[in-house]
């Protein structure tokens, strides 16, 4: 099985790569659409700001590939958020919203922590159903989070978490999946989720 990590220039890819290697994979890291098109699974991590990830997608001519692919794709953290319609996260020169890929009909909003600290950093539970991504993972298992923006709940939500308010912590839309948390930093439960993504789709 060929597993590829999509490189937009806006993520520390090594922790994801090492987590996959511990599962017996030797993933390819690439931003070449032709290389990525020969993959069996795609991992789409993101760190930093939505606007920077979108600039990387445009600069590396990845938009059409991502929108058109039928290869199972797992977005992680910001890689999940940019699957939505738009994000309130912008750079300092932009007071509007950042338009994202529009694969999932959800908006990413500043997290209403109700007095809690931002970013939402550390371990929190994920309430989920029986989606194959969570096979063998108990409901309300703990995963590791680090974010200040979150996608609203919707029909695409397969996992939710509360931190001041409830938000989408896992989603699925066709062959596109995403998690707000970092499975590569979430111990045995995170490893199981990554293995499920490799095995079940």
Secondary structure, DSSP 4 states (H G I P E B T S, - for coil): --EEEE--SSS--HHHHHHHHHTT---EEE--HHHHHT-SEEEEEE-S-HHHHHHHHHHTT-HHHHHH--SEEEEEEHHHHTTSSEES---TT--S-EE---SSS-EEEE---TT--SSEEEEEEEEE-S-GGGTT--TTEEEEEEESEEEPP-TTEEEEEESSSEEEEEEEETTEEEESS-GGGSHHHHHHHHHHHHH--
